[in-house]
């Protein structure tokens, strides 16, 4: 029997990595000699900065020489038996690869999109023996990164097919790489294990708020791709899907932009939250969808030192750059919250369409940049989209109008509209703007000209609320850069329990673009479950689950 011990204070340096060094402290909690612990495994470590305390707490899986039941009977706080559920939650299991001959020879699943949902869907299918075909409209990461960087320096025009949101890795390739989620189950453990196998730091399986960083994501992707090919998957880049083939009320394949037809489906569509042309192609093919609420706002940027002082009540020292998550839920009016906070990061251009401005946040693994940023986003209900009753894709037009206006107000060339927070709150114009991380330049704009009045009102109320919670949040060093419009998809494609489209079987819309995820891990989870649904249908004899802790 193994035991779970939770909430043990990590002694010594916060950077210490040797679990064995902590043995005396765990034994002290359990009130037993160190010699009785035969195995100890760190499974989670998190920072406790409440009430001016700055300390690391750790959870461990341990085994004793004898007497586990007697120890558990003492009722020590934070100590209980290790369960299979814990193995699932913390990812301490693996799944077997299934022989390829179990899949029918005439079935070749097609996965559209190589973001988290598409990559993990393709991986799980390939592991079960499917000869999967993965299609990505953008470039492999080795080519994509230089393309984006040159675009940011205005050396080449925007590439509508390969940019910050399209290309290998999806939008997560240019992000903070957050991989935490409220979901805790076996599929989550499977995803984290694979990420570690492909090069992620094993620390992600222990950290409560794990992140990869854009540089680590870029290093993992080529290894991920090579593993897919080793398993027999075909991966095609610079390959755009223009139509989904509906024959007899079923999806049988896709038509590419060059007119080539690829059949033998089924088709998993993991196109991401910005593939508006793909949404429209799905709708034309007969995939039923509904308009969905979204949240829109702006990026707020501060010096990282300001956030550190506010959160740690003093100098950071050897602690990691501080972060925050803030919510505003008034009894009347619009709710708002911060989103995708990037400590030690930068604000980046994130459009895939010419003549549009969209912003997002990104950071490298070390999070050493001068600035911190996050989105402040305000809720927008689907009934606010013009003509939504006649057009379930009306939210796309709502987003697009704001993005186009931002491009025009900022003077073109993908500069972004910006305003000091103090000026927005007081109704003044920003005569000057502070230095910023945004690479393509800022233009001082009254954000009242860009965002609808309801969003401006909600933004102001949220900022004032957040300023009470985080000292200096609305101070003179705070800058708003707009607009943040792509936090989620404004459309949801309806699915059945098997994740197939309700109106078009053999089409499985997954991930953020389909309206079923909100980040890297949740999108990957959705992709894995879509793959498992196809395994159950086409290769049921080979279905496997947990093979052991």
DRENDO-881595 format. One record per residue (C-alpha): z, y, x. Coordinates in pm, 1 decimal, always signed. Each point is the difference from the previous one (the first is absolute). Layout:
ROPA         w         v         u
ROPA         Z         Y         X
...
END
This chain:
ROPA         w         v         u
ROPA      +0.0      +0.0      +0.0
ROPA     -87.8    +347.3    +126.0
ROPA    +195.2    +316.1     -81.7
ROPA    -117.5    +354.4     -71.7
ROPA    +218.0    +274.1    +149.6
ROPA     -83.3    +351.0    -119.3
ROPA     +99.3    +349.3    +107.7
ROPA    +130.0     -68.9    +351.8
ROPA     +19.4    +314.1    +213.7
ROPA    -237.5     -13.0    +297.0
ROPA    +207.0     +72.8    +308.8
ROPA    -131.0    +169.2    +311.6
ROPA    -330.6    +185.0     +34.8
ROPA    -217.1     +47.6    -307.9
ROPA    -288.7    -117.7    +215.7
ROPA    +168.9    -329.1     +94.0
ROPA    -209.5    -301.2     -94.6
ROPA    +200.5    -304.8    +112.7
ROPA    +155.2    -165.2    -305.9
ROPA    +222.9    -213.0    +222.4
ROPA    +176.7    +317.8    +113.8
ROPA    +121.4     +42.3    -357.1
ROPA    +153.8    -348.1     -23.8
ROPA    +360.2    +117.3     +57.4
ROPA     -28.0    +255.8    -279.4
ROPA    -137.7    -255.5    -247.6
ROPA    +272.7    -246.1     +97.8
ROPA    +256.4    +277.0     -54.8
ROPA    -128.3     +56.1    -355.7
ROPA     +18.6    -373.5     -69.7
ROPA    +338.4     -31.3    +178.1
ROPA    -114.1    -298.1    +204.1
ROPA     -49.0     -69.2    +373.1
ROPA    -343.4     +86.1    +141.0
ROPA     -35.8    -362.4    +112.7
ROPA     -27.0    -117.9    -362.3
ROPA    -328.1    +188.5     -53.7
ROPA    -281.8    -233.3    +104.1
ROPA    -291.6    +219.4    -110.7
ROPA     -35.9    +367.8     -92.5
ROPA    -312.7    +175.5    -124.9
ROPA     -34.4    +372.0     -69.1
ROPA    -189.8     +42.3    -328.0
ROPA     +46.5    +366.4     -83.3
ROPA    +124.9    +318.5    +165.3
ROPA     +31.2    +339.5    -169.1
ROPA    +144.1    +342.8     +70.7
ROPA    +300.6    +123.5    -196.6
ROPA     +15.7    +380.8     +20.2
ROPA    +217.5     +60.0    -306.1
ROPA    +295.1    +236.7      +4.1
ROPA     -82.4    +126.4    +349.6
ROPA     +19.3    -353.0    +143.4
ROPA    -282.3    -118.1    +224.0
ROPA     +15.3    -372.6     +53.8
ROPA    -220.7    -305.9     -14.5
ROPA     +84.5    -286.8    -233.2
ROPA    -143.6    -349.9     +38.1
ROPA     -40.6    -318.2    -205.5
ROPA      +3.6    -340.3    +167.3
ROPA     -82.4    -360.3     -80.8
ROPA    +247.5    -218.3    +189.3
ROPA     +90.0    -366.8     +36.7
ROPA    +339.0    -137.4     +99.5
ROPA    +101.0    -319.4    +170.7
ROPA    +202.5    -106.9    -308.5
ROPA    +198.9    +141.9    -288.6
ROPA    -249.1    +226.1    -178.8
ROPA    +140.2     -80.5    -344.9
ROPA    +355.3     +71.0    +112.7
ROPA    -108.5    +335.7    +143.5
ROPA    -188.0     +95.8    -317.4
ROPA    +305.4     -83.1    -207.2
ROPA    +186.2    +287.2    +165.5
ROPA    -211.3    +249.1    -198.9
ROPA     -76.0    +233.5    +292.2
ROPA    -187.7    +309.5    -115.7
ROPA    -371.7     -17.3     +82.6
ROPA      +8.9    -371.9     +85.6
ROPA    -164.9    -269.2    -211.5
ROPA    -208.4    -314.1     +23.2
ROPA    -359.3     +30.3    +119.1
ROPA    -241.3     -92.8    -280.1
ROPA    -367.8     -84.5     -35.4
ROPA     -37.6    +338.0    -168.9
ROPA    +123.3    +164.0    +321.0
ROPA    -262.2    -193.6    +196.4
ROPA    -262.8    +141.1    -233.8
ROPA    +140.6    +351.7      +7.4
ROPA     +21.3     +25.2    +376.2
ROPA    -323.8    -184.7     +70.6
ROPA    +154.6    -292.9    +187.9
ROPA    -259.2    -254.6    -111.4
ROPA    -366.6     -67.9     +49.3
ROPA    -289.4    -137.8    -199.7
ROPA    -231.7    -275.9    +106.5
ROPA    -372.1     +44.8     +56.7
ROPA    -191.0    -227.2    -238.4
ROPA    -300.2    -216.5     +99.1
ROPA    -328.2    +170.0     -80.7
ROPA    -156.6    -295.4    -178.9
ROPA    +225.7     +57.4    -300.4
ROPA    -213.8    +293.4    -123.5
ROPA    -321.6     -67.3    -198.5
ROPA    -304.9     +44.1    +225.5
ROPA    -182.8    +219.7    -255.0
ROPA    +282.6    +257.4     -31.8
ROPA     +21.3    +286.5    +246.8
ROPA    +255.1    +268.6     -92.9
ROPA    -107.3    +357.2     +72.6
ROPA    +261.8    +261.6     +89.8
ROPA    -104.7    +365.6     -22.8
ROPA    +202.5    +232.2    +221.9
ROPA    +185.4     -59.3    +327.7
ROPA    +318.4    +192.3     -73.6
ROPA    +337.2    -178.9     -29.9
ROPA     -82.5    -165.4    -333.8
ROPA    -343.0    -119.8    +110.1
ROPA    +107.8    -116.2    +344.9
ROPA    +290.6    -206.3    -128.7
ROPA    -202.4    -139.0    -289.1
ROPA    -268.2    -110.7    +245.8
ROPA    +258.6    -142.0    +239.4
ROPA    +176.1    -207.9    -262.8
ROPA    -332.3    -131.9    -132.6
ROPA    -118.5     -86.5    +349.4
ROPA    +327.7    -174.6     +77.1
ROPA     -55.5    -221.5    -302.1
ROPA    -347.9     -99.0    +109.8
ROPA    -218.2    +243.3    -196.5
ROPA    -312.0    +123.1    +180.2
ROPA     +81.8    +356.6     -99.9
ROPA    -232.9    +298.1     +46.9
ROPA    +176.2    +333.9     +69.5
ROPA    -207.3    +313.9     -53.8
ROPA    +104.8    +342.9    +130.2
ROPA    -202.8    +317.2     -52.8
ROPA    +144.4    +171.7    +307.4
ROPA     +15.6     -74.5    +369.9
ROPA    +219.7    -236.8    +200.0
ROPA    +305.9    +179.6    +129.3
ROPA    -134.2     +36.1    +356.3
ROPA    -289.5    +210.7    -132.7
ROPA    +179.9    +156.0    -292.7
ROPA    +270.7    +177.6    +200.9
ROPA    -246.9    +192.6    +224.0
ROPA    -205.9     +90.1    -307.7
ROPA    +304.6    +148.8    -172.2
ROPA    +125.7    +179.5    +311.3
ROPA    -338.1    +160.8     +64.2
ROPA     -15.4    +108.1    -362.4
ROPA    +342.1    +162.2     +27.1
ROPA    -124.4    +196.3    +301.1
ROPA    -305.4    +104.4    -202.3
ROPA    -230.5    -167.8    +250.6
ROPA    -175.7    -215.3    -261.0
ROPA     -41.9     +30.9    -378.9
ROPA    +223.9    -193.0    -237.4
ROPA    -113.8    -361.9     -30.0
ROPA     +32.6     -88.4    -372.2
ROPA      +3.6    -373.3     +78.3
ROPA    +246.0      -7.6    +293.7
ROPA    +282.8    +250.6     +12.4
ROPA    +375.2     +30.3     -50.5
ROPA      -4.0    -212.8    -316.6
ROPA    -302.9    -229.9     +47.7
ROPA     -29.4    -249.5    +283.5
ROPA    +194.5    -290.9    +145.6
ROPA    +364.8     +21.5     -98.7
ROPA     -62.7    +239.7    -288.0
ROPA    +199.2    +321.3     -34.9
ROPA    +296.8    -167.1    +173.0
ROPA    -179.3     +17.2    +335.9
ROPA     +61.4    +376.6      +1.0
ROPA    +355.0     +10.7    -132.8
ROPA    +359.5     -48.0    +100.4
ROPA     -53.0    -372.3     -59.6
ROPA    +304.1     -40.6    -225.3
ROPA     +51.2    -363.8     -91.6
ROPA    +312.6      +5.9    -210.7
ROPA      +9.2     -76.7    -367.3
ROPA    +250.8     -68.7    -274.9
ROPA    -163.8    -340.3     -49.3
ROPA    +183.5    -283.4    +176.6
ROPA    -153.1    -345.2     -34.8
ROPA    -182.7    -273.0    +186.2
ROPA    -335.2    +176.0      +6.9
ROPA    +166.3    +297.4    +168.1
ROPA    +133.8    -225.0    +273.0
ROPA    -343.5    -153.8     +46.0
ROPA    -154.6    +346.4     +48.8
ROPA    +259.0    +109.3    +253.9
ROPA     -35.3    -324.9    +192.8
ROPA    -374.0     +39.0     +25.6
ROPA     +32.7    +361.1    +115.1
ROPA    +233.3    -110.8    +277.8
ROPA    -238.6    -280.7     +95.6
ROPA    -279.2    +257.2     +29.3
ROPA    +200.5    +229.0    +225.5
ROPA    +258.7    +195.5    -200.6
ROPA    +344.9     +41.6    +152.3
ROPA    +232.4    -276.6    -132.3
ROPA    +242.4    +283.2     -76.6
ROPA    -191.7     +55.5    -325.8
ROPA    +157.0    -318.5    -137.1
ROPA    +345.7    +146.4     +57.6
ROPA     -33.1    +373.1     -67.1
ROPA     +89.7    +114.4    -350.3
ROPA    -266.1    +274.6      +6.6
ROPA    -260.3    -150.9    +227.5
ROPA    -310.3    +183.5    +108.6
ROPA    -286.2     -82.4    +234.0
ROPA    -151.5    +334.5     +96.3
ROPA    -370.7     +69.2      +1.3
ROPA     -38.7    -110.1    +363.2
ROPA    +155.3    -342.4     -67.9
ROPA    -212.3     -47.6    -312.1
ROPA    -312.5     +61.3    +207.9
ROPA    +112.1    -260.4    +256.3
ROPA     +76.6    -263.8    -265.4
ROPA    -332.0     +24.7    -185.4
ROPA    -231.5    -155.7    +263.6
ROPA    +239.6    -295.8     +35.6
ROPA      +9.6     -37.9    -378.7
ROPA    -380.4      +6.2     -11.7
ROPA     -32.0    -260.9    +274.3
ROPA    +238.7    -231.1    -185.4
ROPA    -212.9     +28.7    -313.6
ROPA    -307.1    -100.0    +195.6
ROPA    +183.0    -288.3    +167.3
ROPA     +76.2    -131.7    -348.5
ROPA    -368.3     +14.0     -96.2
ROPA      -7.3    +331.0    -188.2
ROPA    -300.2    +229.6     +34.7
ROPA     +84.7    +368.6     +44.7
ROPA    -271.9    +261.6     -51.9
ROPA     +43.9    +369.4     +73.2
ROPA    -222.4    +293.9    -103.7
ROPA     -72.7    -196.5    -317.2
ROPA     +34.1    +190.9    -325.7
ROPA      +8.9    -160.3    -345.5
ROPA    -187.6    +192.6    -269.0
ROPA     +18.2    -236.8    -298.0
ROPA    +198.9    -295.6    -130.7
ROPA    -217.7    -269.7    -157.1
ROPA     +90.0     -90.2    -357.4
ROPA    -181.3    -307.0    -129.5
ROPA    +110.7    -169.5    -319.0
ROPA    +316.6    +205.3     -11.4
ROPA    +117.0    -110.9    +347.1
ROPA     -16.1    +164.5    +340.9
ROPA    -229.0    -210.9    +219.2
ROPA     -27.1    +222.0    +305.8
ROPA     -93.9    +345.7    +126.4
ROPA    -304.6    +210.5     +79.2
ROPA      +9.9    +196.1    +324.0
ROPA    -126.0    +354.9     +44.6
ROPA    -313.5    -135.2    +172.4
ROPA     -81.1    -214.0    -307.0
ROPA    +115.0    -334.3    +143.6
ROPA    +177.6    -225.5    -249.4
ROPA    +288.8    -220.9    +107.8
ROPA     +98.1    -270.5    -246.6
ROPA    +225.7    -302.8     -31.6
ROPA    +304.9    +221.3     -71.2
ROPA    +275.0     +42.2    -128.0
ROPA     +55.1    +358.4    +117.2
ROPA    +327.8    +162.4    +102.8
ROPA     -36.9    +379.6      -1.5
ROPA    +246.6    +176.5    +232.0
ROPA    -176.2    +333.2     +36.7
ROPA    +299.0    +232.7     +48.0
ROPA    +105.8    +313.5    -187.6
ROPA    -296.8    +218.5    +101.6
ROPA    -307.3    -214.8     -74.7
ROPA    -112.7    +192.5    -305.1
ROPA    -351.6    -142.7      +8.2
ROPA    +147.9    -351.4      -5.2
ROPA    +213.2     +83.8    -304.6
ROPA    -311.1    +114.7    -181.4
ROPA    -192.4    -312.8    +102.1
ROPA    +281.8    -218.9    -134.3
ROPA      -1.9    +192.2    -328.2
ROPA    -377.8     -36.5     -32.7
ROPA     +30.3    -373.5     +58.6
ROPA    +236.8     -34.5    -294.2
ROPA    +343.7      -0.2    +163.5
ROPA    +230.9    +151.6    -260.1
ROPA    +225.6    +277.9    +127.9
ROPA    +235.5    +272.9    -119.7
ROPA     +93.7    +342.9    +130.0
ROPA    +326.4      +5.5    +190.4
ROPA    +255.2    +271.8     +84.7
ROPA      -3.8    +132.2    +354.8
ROPA    +195.3    +250.4    +209.5
ROPA    -148.0    +298.9    +183.2
ROPA    +141.4    +265.0    +227.8
ROPA      -1.7    +105.2    +363.9
ROPA    +126.7    -103.8    +342.9
ROPA    +311.2    +183.0    +117.6
ROPA     +39.1     +33.3    +376.2
ROPA    +312.6     +88.3    +201.0
ROPA    +102.2     -23.2    +363.8
ROPA    +145.7    -348.3     +45.9
ROPA    +311.8    +153.5    +157.2
ROPA     +77.4    +175.3    -329.7
ROPA      -5.5    -332.2    -188.8
ROPA    +212.9    -163.3    +270.2
ROPA    +264.9    +271.9     -27.6
ROPA      +3.7     -19.8    -378.9
ROPA     +28.0    -377.8     -15.8
ROPA    +220.3     -72.8    +300.4
ROPA    +209.9    +319.1     -25.9
ROPA     -60.3     +57.0    +365.7
ROPA    -220.0     -88.8    +293.6
ROPA    -195.5    -324.9     -31.2
ROPA     +99.3    -145.0    +334.0
ROPA    -131.4    -355.3     +39.6
ROPA     -50.0     -48.7    -373.8
ROPA    -351.7     -29.1    -144.2
ROPA    -170.9    +308.2    -148.5
ROPA    +162.8     +63.2    -336.5
ROPA    -186.6     -51.2    -324.9
ROPA     +71.8     +64.9    -367.4
ROPA     -91.4    -110.3    -350.7
ROPA     +66.9    +253.7    -273.6
ROPA     -46.2      -9.0    -376.0
ROPA     +16.1    +260.3    -275.8
ROPA     +36.6    -130.5    -356.2
ROPA     +78.1    +287.2    -237.6
ROPA     +92.5     -61.2    -363.0
ROPA    -292.3    +225.5     -91.0
ROPA    -316.0     +61.0    +195.6
ROPA    -184.9    -202.3    +260.4
ROPA    +164.5    -241.0    +237.0
ROPA     -88.4     +18.1    +369.7
ROPA     +81.9    -181.1    +321.6
ROPA     -78.2     -10.0    +368.2
ROPA    -247.9    -264.8    +106.9
ROPA    -111.4    -158.8    +327.0
ROPA    +238.7    +191.4    +222.3
ROPA    -122.2      +3.2    +362.7
ROPA    +272.1     +79.6    +257.1
ROPA    -147.2    +128.9    +323.3
ROPA    -345.1      -3.8    -155.5
ROPA    -295.1    +215.2     -93.2
ROPA    -188.0    +113.6    -310.4
ROPA    -356.4    -130.2      +0.6
ROPA    -324.9     +51.5    -195.0
ROPA     -53.4    -294.2    -235.7
ROPA    -318.5     +54.6    -198.1
ROPA    -288.0    -244.8     -31.2
ROPA    -228.5    +242.1    -185.0
ROPA    -191.1    +293.5    +141.8
ROPA    +111.4    +344.7    -114.2
ROPA    +350.2    -114.9     -89.7
ROPA    +342.8     +51.7    +159.1
ROPA    +279.3    -257.2     -29.6
ROPA    +305.7     -27.9    +225.9
ROPA    +222.7    -290.3     +99.0
ROPA    +264.9     -78.1    +262.1
ROPA     -14.9    -215.6    +312.9
ROPA    +222.1     -87.4    +295.1
ROPA      -8.5    -219.8    +307.1
ROPA    +252.1    -277.0     +58.5
ROPA    +227.6    +211.6    +222.1
ROPA      +5.8    +289.4    -250.6
ROPA     +30.3    +253.4    +282.0
ROPA    -202.7    +288.1    -141.0
ROPA    +159.3    +342.3     -46.7
ROPA     -38.8      -0.9    -379.8
ROPA    +121.0    -197.8    -299.3
ROPA    -194.2      -5.7    -325.5
ROPA      -5.7    -159.3    -342.3
ROPA    -180.1     +44.8    -326.5
ROPA    +172.9    +175.8    -286.8
ROPA    -175.8    -133.6    -306.4
ROPA     +37.9     +87.8    -366.7
ROPA     -80.5    -230.1    -290.3
ROPA    -325.1     +39.5    -193.4
ROPA     -35.1    -192.4    -326.2
ROPA    -328.8    -167.0     -88.1
ROPA     -33.1    +207.8    -318.9
ROPA     -42.1    +308.3    +220.8
ROPA    -336.9    -121.9    +127.8
ROPA    -289.9    +170.3    -182.4
ROPA    -180.8    -233.1    -244.7
ROPA    +223.5    -291.3     +93.9
ROPA     -34.8    -149.6    -347.8
ROPA    -369.7     -61.2     +57.8
ROPA      +9.9     -74.6    +370.7
ROPA    +267.0    -217.8    +167.6
ROPA    -123.7    +128.4    +338.2
ROPA     +77.1    +363.1     -89.8
ROPA    +280.6     +11.7    +256.9
ROPA    -258.3     -20.3    +277.2
ROPA    -153.7    +327.2    -118.9
ROPA    +345.9    +159.1     -27.2
ROPA     +70.8     -80.2    +365.8
ROPA    -347.8    +100.7    +112.5
ROPA     +15.0    +347.8    -151.2
ROPA    +315.9     +81.2    +197.2
ROPA    -143.5    -139.5    +323.0
ROPA    -325.0    +192.5     -37.6
ROPA    +183.7    +324.2     -76.6
ROPA    +220.2     -51.9    +307.3
ROPA    -310.1     -22.9    +218.1
ROPA    -135.4    +323.7    -144.9
ROPA    +327.5    +197.4     +16.5
ROPA     +59.1     -97.7    +363.0
ROPA    -345.9    +120.9    +100.1
ROPA    -169.5    -332.5     +69.4
ROPA     -24.3    -203.2    +319.9
ROPA    +287.1    -217.0    -132.4
ROPA    +269.0    +255.2     +69.6
ROPA    +298.4     -48.1    -234.4
ROPA    +166.7    +253.5    -231.1
ROPA    +357.1     +76.5    +107.4
ROPA    +292.7    +221.4     -98.9
ROPA    +350.4     +56.2    +126.8
ROPA    +256.6    -154.2    -235.4
ROPA    +196.6    +325.0     -21.4
ROPA    -314.1    +185.9    -110.2
ROPA     -84.7    -254.6    -269.4
ROPA    +352.3     +24.1    -141.0
ROPA      +7.9    +381.5     +10.1
ROPA    -355.0     +52.5    -123.3
ROPA    -119.7    +157.5    +323.1
ROPA    -306.3     -62.1    +216.3
ROPA     +43.6    -146.2    +347.8
ROPA    -126.4    +266.7    +240.1
ROPA     +43.8    -247.1    +284.4
ROPA     +43.9    -374.5     +29.5
ROPA    +216.5    -188.0    +249.8
ROPA    -147.9    -239.2    +252.7
ROPA     -94.1    -329.7    -164.5
ROPA    -105.4    -353.4     +90.5
ROPA    -304.2      +9.3    -232.4
ROPA    -299.2     -50.0    +234.7
ROPA    -276.9    +183.2    -187.3
ROPA    +177.2    +329.9     -52.7
ROPA    +174.9    +173.8    -289.5
ROPA     -88.3    +292.1    -224.8
ROPA    +270.5    +205.1    -169.7
ROPA     -48.2     -46.9    -375.3
ROPA    +214.4     +71.2    -305.0
ROPA     +45.9    -356.0    -128.3
ROPA     +18.6    +139.1    -353.5
ROPA    -378.4     +34.2     +30.1
ROPA     -38.1    -367.3     +87.7
ROPA    +241.3    -204.4    -210.6
ROPA     +39.6     +16.7    -379.7
ROPA    +299.4    +204.1    -125.8
ROPA    +192.7    -309.4    -109.8
ROPA     -22.5    -150.8    +345.9
ROPA     +99.2    +326.3    +170.1
ROPA    +303.2     +32.6    -226.0
ROPA    +103.0    -360.1     +68.1
ROPA     -53.6     +47.8    +372.9
ROPA    +220.9    +309.1     +14.6
ROPA    +282.5    -160.9    -196.4
ROPA     -11.7    -310.9    +216.6
ROPA      +7.6    +200.7    +324.0
ROPA    +301.3    +200.6    -115.0
ROPA    +174.2    -323.2     -97.5
ROPA     -80.0    -162.3    +334.1
ROPA    +125.6    +306.5    +187.6
ROPA    +346.0     -61.7    -145.9
ROPA     -10.6    -356.6    +128.4
ROPA    -151.7     +68.0    +342.5
ROPA     +98.5    +321.6    +176.1
ROPA    -300.5    +206.1    +107.8
ROPA    -250.6    -190.9    -213.5
ROPA    -121.0    +324.3    -161.5
ROPA     +75.1    +218.4    +300.8
ROPA    -227.3    +225.9    +207.2
ROPA    -131.7    -288.0    +213.7
ROPA    -126.3    -201.1    -298.6
ROPA    -375.5      -6.3     -59.2
ROPA    -203.5    -145.4    -287.7
ROPA    -346.9    -144.8     +72.6
ROPA    -208.5    -100.8    -300.2
ROPA    -114.4    -193.3    -189.9
ROPA    +147.8    -350.0      -0.2
ROPA    -197.2    -167.6    -279.3
ROPA     -49.7    -362.5    +110.9
ROPA    +352.5    -134.3     -35.7
ROPA    -118.8    -266.2    -242.6
ROPA    -294.4    -100.5    -212.9
ROPA     -50.4    +184.1    -332.4
ROPA    -143.5    -316.7    -156.7
ROPA    +126.3    -354.7     -58.0
ROPA    -233.4    -295.4     -49.1
ROPA    +156.8    -234.1    -252.2
ROPA     +79.9    -353.1    +115.7
ROPA    +126.6    -322.4    -146.8
ROPA    +288.0    -211.6    +134.7
ROPA    -244.1    -161.6    +246.4
ROPA     -90.9    +349.5    +134.3
ROPA    -360.6     -33.5    -123.8
ROPA    -145.9    +296.1    -187.8
ROPA     +80.6     -35.6    -371.0
ROPA    -361.5     +71.5     -92.8
ROPA    -186.7    -141.4    +302.3
ROPA    +126.9    -338.4    +128.4
ROPA     -49.4     -85.6    +368.5
ROPA     +54.4    +366.2     +86.7
ROPA    +347.1     +66.8    +138.0
ROPA     +78.5    +375.0     +47.0
ROPA    +295.7     +34.2    +238.2
ROPA    +200.0    +250.8    +200.1
ROPA     +34.6    +374.7     -28.6
ROPA    -354.1     +61.8    -119.8
ROPA     +48.1    -234.0    -294.9
ROPA    +324.8    +174.4     -94.8
ROPA    +239.7    -275.7    +108.1
ROPA    +155.4    +109.7    +328.5
ROPA    +147.8    +298.8    +177.7
ROPA      -3.0     -69.6    +370.9
ROPA     -95.1    -237.5    +279.5
ROPA    +234.0    -286.3     -87.5
ROPA     -33.6     +17.1    -377.9
ROPA    -380.0      +2.7     +37.1
ROPA     +13.1    -295.3    +239.0
ROPA    +225.1    -187.3    -245.1
ROPA    -250.2     +56.5    -278.5
ROPA    -280.9    -130.9    +218.1
ROPA    +194.3    -314.5     +92.4
ROPA     +77.8     -73.6    -363.9
ROPA    -363.3     +43.2     -99.8
ROPA     -95.3    -246.1    +272.1
ROPA    +263.7    -248.0    -117.6
ROPA    -139.2     +29.7    -352.9
ROPA    -341.6    -110.0    +127.5
ROPA    +155.9    -279.9    +205.6
ROPA    +171.1    -135.4    -310.1
ROPA    -331.1      +0.2    -184.6
ROPA    -240.7    -129.9    +264.2
ROPA    +221.3    -202.2    +234.9
ROPA    +313.0     -91.1    -197.9
ROPA     +73.6    -310.9    +207.6
ROPA     +55.4    +219.4    +304.0
ROPA    +250.4    +246.2    -141.9
ROPA    +303.0     +35.3    +230.7
ROPA    +311.8    +207.9      +1.2
ROPA    +296.7     +17.1    +230.5
ROPA      -9.1    -260.2    +274.8
ROPA    +343.6     +61.3    +141.6
ROPA    +234.1    +262.2    +138.0
END
